Amino acid sequence: MEFRTRAIHDGNEKCSETGAIVRPIHMASTFVQPGAGEWGEFDYSRSGNPTRKALETTLASLEGGCGALCFASGMAATHGVVSMLRSGDHIVAGCDIYGGTYRLLHKITERAGIGITLVDTTDPSNLETAITDSTKLVWIESPGNPRMTITDIAACAKIAHRRGALLGVDSTFATPVLTRPLEIGADIVMHSATKYLGGHSDLMGGALVVHDPSLFEELYFVQNATGAIMGPLEAFLCSRGVKTLELRVREQSRTAQHLAEWLDSHNLVERVLYPGLPNHPGHEVAKEQMQGGFGAMLTFELRGDFAAAKLFVESTRLFQLAVSLGAVESLIEQPASMSHASYDAEDRAKHGISDGMIRLSVGLEAVEDLQADLEQAFQKS
Ligand code: PLP
């Protein structure tokens, strides 16, 4: 069946007890067992919960995996992946990654004796020199954050696998609507479900999807042992959001493309970073890797400094000043002082995160209203 049909039906079969078309939220923490030492499908909600399982079934179907695991947040999901590694192992990660992932790798994972090397993965050949005999995991984001860099997932998978490492992809920005990393060689797909999967700014969650059953078992073991699971209420809300994922992402991407083209010709804009623009360095790879749209995240730089960007992000009315992204409401932020404040200033400069940068999460409002909102902010700043 087609993606949007599976988003509505897979995992969401009617309730067998009552016929309810929307399944109930199972809040139970524990489940009665058939006998001592005998186990039913569910026994304790950390290990498995019917509402979480429904969402996991949908996500596995949409990403083309053998199974999915839902976590309390995107960071908990990423932490689940790095928790498979041991002291002495090594991770190579892209340098255009979410600030919280950078912090997890450098401030937590490194403490456990795991080496971290960041490289520019827009040129996958950089992986050849960065990967060592100890590298167990390559971690990339495409589009990257906040520069919207595009990394060729298939090329990275080939190199990682030849060198004996797994490839994990944070696909939060692309969503399975636009890119399905498992189908082009990745081993693990990660989502901050807080973003497009949920889609309504009302839940925190994370997800991992894999296609290798033994990798699934390993990650399931970590999840159950560490316990950062998604709660049933969040799983229910996320399942509801996923039903409209394709419609939202396609429409939001169309609006973002329009705004990117308009900003690109604006005399107060230094440059626009959006993979849907032909002048974006990753445009050709994005055309191959992203189907039917280039996403709803875009970054631009003002002709001005930190103060000008600060004034601009404080001047919009519809675009609300907040971190996060991927919901029906449009958001605006300044990466240097907000989403990427956890980078050291030196690393921000090294990785091209300038003070004048502004990141937009384009929502579902009418494109004319969003453009007018940005125009009035230009006039104030
Ligand atoms: N990955 C990306 C690309 C993100 O933007 C975020 C959060 O903004 C995360 C991961 C972390 O997700 P969460 O905030 O759900 O822990």
Boltz pocket constraint, residues with backbone or C-beta under 6 A from the ligand:
constraints:
  - pocket:
      binder: B
      contacts: [[A, 72], [A, 73], [A, 74], [A, 75], [A, 76], [A, 98], [A, 100], [A, 101], [A, 141], [A, 145], [A, 170], [A, 172], [A, 173], [A, 191], [A, 192], [A, 193], [A, 194], [A, 204], [A, 205], [A, 206], [A, 324], [A, 325]]
      max_distance: 6.0
